[in-house]
Amino acid sequence: MKVNFYATLRDIVGTKTVELEVPEGMTARDLIREVTRRYPRLSRELLDKQGNLLGHVHVFINGRDLSFIDETLEARLSAEDTVNIFPAVGGGRK
């Protein structure tokens, strides 16, 4: 599976794309746990104090925003999937 990180997350991971082996039955929640285990600094960017994904973080599986997938964090992943993880983005002009 390819996991792409964007903006400040890329700086933490040190690269844009990480290849991960996906065990059968892995969920999006498991993936978030795995990337925060591998890159502990991601925890404060992705998770709240209870370990839940922060509302302003966007995770896309094969181009679909996880928040619009019925299973959300329980969505099953496969080795062929591409996951994109975006931090909160703000800015612009008033």
C-alpha positions as CSV (number, residue, x, y, z in Angstrom):
1,M,0.0,0.0,0.0
2,K,1.2,3.5,-0.7
3,V,0.6,6.1,1.9
4,N,1.2,9.7,0.8
5,F,1.8,12.5,3.3
6,Y,1.3,16.2,2.6
7,A,2.4,19.5,3.9
8,T,3.8,19.5,7.4
9,L,3.2,15.7,7.7
10,R,5.7,15.2,4.9
11,D,8.4,17.0,6.9
12,I,7.7,14.8,9.9
13,V,7.9,11.6,7.9
14,G,10.8,12.7,5.8
15,T,9.4,11.7,2.5
16,K,6.2,12.0,0.5
17,T,5.4,8.3,0.1
18,V,5.8,5.3,2.4
19,E,5.1,1.8,1.2
20,L,3.5,-0.4,3.8
21,E,2.6,-4.1,3.8
22,V,-1.0,-4.5,4.7
23,P,-2.1,-7.5,6.7
24,E,-5.5,-9.0,5.8
25,G,-8.3,-7.2,7.6
26,M,-6.4,-4.0,8.2
27,T,-8.7,-1.0,8.8
28,A,-8.1,2.7,8.3
29,R,-7.9,2.9,12.1
30,D,-5.1,0.3,12.1
31,L,-3.3,2.2,9.5
32,I,-3.4,5.4,11.5
33,R,-2.1,3.5,14.5
34,E,0.7,2.0,12.4
35,V,1.9,5.3,10.9
36,T,1.9,7.0,14.3
37,R,3.8,4.0,15.8
38,R,6.4,4.4,13.0
39,Y,6.5,8.2,13.2
40,P,5.6,9.1,16.8
41,R,5.6,12.9,16.0
42,L,2.6,12.3,13.8
43,S,0.5,11.6,16.8
44,R,0.1,15.2,17.9
45,E,-0.8,16.2,14.3
46,L,-3.3,13.4,13.7
47,L,-4.8,12.4,17.0
48,D,-6.6,14.0,19.9
49,K,-5.7,13.1,23.6
50,Q,-8.1,10.1,23.4
51,G,-6.4,8.7,20.3
52,N,-9.2,9.7,17.9
53,L,-8.5,11.2,14.5
54,L,-8.7,15.0,14.7
55,G,-11.6,16.4,12.8
56,H,-9.6,18.7,10.6
57,V,-7.3,15.9,9.3
58,H,-8.3,14.4,6.0
59,V,-7.6,10.9,5.0
60,F,-8.4,9.8,1.4
61,I,-8.5,6.1,0.4
62,N,-8.2,5.8,-3.4
63,G,-9.4,9.4,-3.8
64,R,-12.4,9.1,-1.5
65,D,-12.5,11.2,1.6
66,L,-12.7,8.8,4.6
67,S,-15.4,10.9,6.2
68,F,-17.7,10.1,3.3
69,I,-17.1,6.3,3.5
70,D,-19.8,4.5,5.5
71,E,-17.3,2.5,7.6
72,T,-15.1,5.6,8.2
73,L,-12.2,4.4,10.4
74,E,-13.4,0.8,10.2
75,A,-13.1,0.7,6.4
76,R,-11.0,-2.3,5.2
77,L,-7.8,-1.6,3.3
78,S,-6.0,-3.7,0.7
79,A,-2.4,-3.8,-0.6
80,E,-3.5,-2.1,-3.8
81,D,-4.9,1.0,-2.1
82,T,-3.4,4.4,-2.1
83,V,-4.0,6.5,1.1
84,N,-3.4,10.3,1.2
85,I,-3.2,12.0,4.6
86,F,-3.6,15.8,4.8
87,P,-3.1,17.9,7.9
88,A,-5.4,20.9,8.6
89,V,-4.9,23.6,6.0
90,G,-5.7,27.2,6.6
91,G,-4.8,30.5,5.3
92,G,-5.7,32.7,2.4
93,R,-6.8,36.2,2.2
94,K,-9.8,37.9,3.8
